[in-house]
Amino acid sequence: MRSIVKRDAQYAVDHCGADWYEQAYKCAKGYMEDNSLSRSELIDQLIYEGYSPEQAIYGVDRVFR
């Protein structure tokens, strides 16, 4: 079995067809079902999870509408 290198993994993430903005929203929504986080705490958590700052802000903005 061939080991996956970071380059290959990044290529897969970039080309899998996922809508990472929508995924950030779903992730943020899930966090808020189980926790009471401030807007900035939730953004920080999503960034920690690997979302870009833009994706995190988008997801959190949708949750806090």
C-alpha positions as CSV (number, residue, x, y, z in Angstrom):
1,M,0.0,0.0,0.0
2,R,1.3,3.4,-1.0
3,S,1.5,6.0,1.7
4,I,-0.4,9.2,1.1
5,V,1.9,12.3,0.9
6,K,0.6,15.7,1.9
7,R,0.7,16.8,-1.7
8,D,-1.6,14.0,-2.8
9,A,-4.0,14.6,0.1
10,Q,-4.2,18.3,-0.7
11,Y,-4.9,17.5,-4.3
12,A,-7.8,15.2,-3.3
13,V,-9.3,17.9,-1.0
14,D,-9.0,20.5,-3.7
15,H,-10.6,18.4,-6.4
16,C,-13.3,16.3,-4.5
17,G,-16.1,18.7,-5.4
18,A,-17.0,19.6,-1.8
19,D,-18.5,22.9,-1.1
20,W,-16.3,23.9,1.8
21,Y,-18.3,27.0,2.6
22,E,-21.4,24.9,3.0
23,Q,-19.4,22.4,5.1
24,A,-18.2,25.2,7.3
25,Y,-21.8,26.2,7.9
26,K,-22.9,22.7,8.8
27,C,-19.9,22.3,11.1
28,A,-20.7,25.6,12.8
29,K,-24.4,24.7,13.2
30,G,-23.3,21.4,14.8
31,Y,-21.1,23.1,17.3
32,M,-23.9,25.5,18.3
33,E,-26.3,22.6,18.9
34,D,-24.0,21.2,21.6
35,N,-22.2,24.3,22.8
36,S,-22.7,28.0,23.6
37,L,-19.9,29.7,21.8
38,S,-19.5,33.4,20.9
39,R,-19.1,34.3,17.2
40,S,-15.4,34.8,17.5
41,E,-14.9,31.5,19.5
42,L,-16.8,29.6,16.8
43,I,-14.7,31.2,14.0
44,D,-11.6,30.3,15.9
45,Q,-12.8,26.7,16.3
46,L,-13.6,26.3,12.6
47,I,-10.2,27.7,11.6
48,Y,-8.6,25.2,14.1
49,E,-10.6,22.4,12.4
50,G,-8.9,23.4,9.1
51,Y,-11.4,25.8,7.4
52,S,-10.0,29.0,5.9
53,P,-10.9,32.2,7.7
54,E,-13.2,33.1,4.8
55,Q,-15.0,29.7,5.0
56,A,-15.3,30.0,8.8
57,I,-16.7,33.5,8.7
58,Y,-19.2,32.5,6.0
59,G,-20.4,29.5,8.1
60,V,-20.6,31.4,11.3
61,D,-22.5,34.3,9.7
62,R,-25.1,31.9,8.4
63,V,-25.5,30.4,11.9
64,F,-25.8,33.8,13.6
65,R,-28.4,35.2,11.1
